[in-house]
């Protein structure tokens, strides 16, 4: 009983760590961005201090700074290990295909279930330079903090307790919980969970969050630019019927899911080959 309780507490602590690291970045960026847009939207000054904060946070999570006694533990927990060229190539291929599938799922589900559009999806009232820099920084803040938090500190700990699929699944669950601020809609939570599985599987197979980080950045840019801004205009098929684009997105989700699965198999094969050589 005591062993099960201790294990449960370690699982909870792993999830809390991931959430805290993510919150640290999102709270600072949210405060800077809100103040920036309210006072001088034409000058995106919030990007510079956030970039500095993000760099310092990345360094600390990787072992820099005080206390030195925890440096090695922090370095291992961040799991920013070097990645070989073939593993990185397969990681990007699997990740891009998975992102295409997730965009299809999101778009189709938005026409099946009534949901609130995501935050900051209307860019029209802000200057182009402000929008471009804010999107660029937003596509760095979430991936850096979430990959370090969930694929690093959280998943590394979970992998000590469970087999890889269970560890990835639990880390993805905590990752999903971190996005409940987008609304408690099951389709959104499902897509965020599947995104967590995508990033977590890449990080596990590559043994590095440096492989999942660029995929996460590409995913955020894809949704920031092509998906979320159009959510407010989507109509439920129950009200207006299913048009051709709905079926295109259903087919997109299905086709790219199959392609992503094949790419993940290729990544697993290449990763095993690299480990056997090492």
Residue pairs with C-beta under 8 A, 6 or more apart in sequence:
7 161
10 157
10 161
11 158
11 161
11 170
13 157
14 153
14 154
14 155
14 157
14 158
14 170
14 171
14 174
15 154
15 170
15 171
15 173
15 174
15 177
17 149
17 153
17 154
17 157
18 146
18 149
18 150
18 153
18 154
18 155
18 171
18 174
18 175
18 178
19 149
19 174
19 177
19 178
20 149
21 61
21 145
21 148
21 149
21 153
22 142
22 145
22 146
22 149
22 150
22 178
23 178
24 57
24 145
25 53
25 54
25 57
25 141
25 142
25 144
25 145
26 141
26 142
26 145
28 50
28 53
29 46
29 50
29 137
29 138
29 141
32 46
32 49
32 50
33 46
33 50
33 134
35 46
36 43
36 44
36 45
36 46
37 126
37 130
41 126
41 127
41 130
42 127
42 130
43 130
44 129
44 130
44 133
44 134
46 134
46 137
47 133
47 134
47 136
47 137
50 137
50 141
51 137
51 140
54 140
54 141
54 144
54 145
57 144
57 145
57 148
58 144
58 148
59 65
60 74
61 74
61 77
61 78
61 148
61 152
61 153
62 74
62 75
62 78
62 80
63 70
63 71
63 72
63 74
63 75
63 78
64 71
76 156
77 152
77 153
77 156
77 157
78 148
78 152
78 153
78 209
79 151
79 152
79 155
79 156
79 203
79 207
79 208
79 209
80 148
80 152
80 208
80 209
80 210
81 207
81 208
81 210
82 208
82 210
83 91
83 206
83 208
83 210
83 211
84 274
86 270
86 274
87 205
87 206
87 211
87 267
87 270
87 271
87 274
88 206
88 211
90 263
90 266
90 267
90 270
90 271
91 202
91 205
91 206
91 211
91 212
91 215
91 267
92 214
92 215
93 263
93 266
93 267
94 198
94 202
94 215
94 260
94 263
94 264
94 266
94 267
95 198
95 199
95 202
95 212
95 214
95 215
95 218
95 219
96 215
96 218
97 256
97 259
97 260
97 263
98 194
98 195
98 198
98 215
98 256
98 257
98 260
98 264
99 198
99 215
99 218
99 219
99 222
100 252
100 256
100 260
101 252
101 253
101 255
101 256
101 257
101 259
101 260
102 191
102 194
102 195
102 198
102 219
102 253
103 222
103 223
103 226
103 227
103 249
103 252
104 249
104 250
104 251
104 252
104 253
104 254
104 256
105 187
105 190
105 191
105 194
105 253
106 187
106 188
106 191
106 223
106 227
107 227
107 230
107 234
107 249
107 252
108 246
108 249
108 250
108 253
109 187
109 190
109 191
110 187
110 231
110 234
111 234
111 235
111 236
111 237
111 242
111 246
111 249
112 187
112 236
112 237
112 238
113 185
113 186
113 187
113 236
114 236
115 183
115 185
115 187
115 188
115 231
116 183
116 185
117 228
117 231
117 232
118 182
118 228
118 231
119 181
119 182
120 134
120 138
121 228
121 229
121 231
121 232
122 229
122 232
123 131
123 229
126 134
135 221
135 224
135 225
138 220
138 224
139 217
139 220
139 221
139 224
140 217
142 216
142 220
143 213
143 216
143 217
143 219
143 220
144 213
146 175
146 178
146 199
146 216
147 199
147 203
147 209
147 212
147 213
147 216
148 209
150 171
150 172
150 174
150 175
150 178
150 196
150 199
150 200
151 171
151 199
151 200
151 203
151 209
151 212
152 203
152 209
154 171
154 174
155 167
155 168
155 171
155 200
155 203
155 204
158 166
158 167
158 170
158 171
159 167
159 204
161 167
162 170
164 204
167 200
167 204
168 196
168 197
168 200
168 201
168 204
169 197
171 196
171 200
172 193
172 194
172 195
172 196
172 197
172 200
173 193
173 196
175 192
175 193
175 195
175 196
175 199
175 200
176 189
176 192
176 193
176 196
179 188
179 189
179 192
180 189
182 188
182 192
195 219
198 215
198 219
198 260
199 212
199 215
199 216
200 212
201 264
202 211
202 212
202 215
202 267
203 209
203 211
203 212
205 211
205 264
205 267
205 268
205 271
206 212
206 267
206 271
207 271
237 246
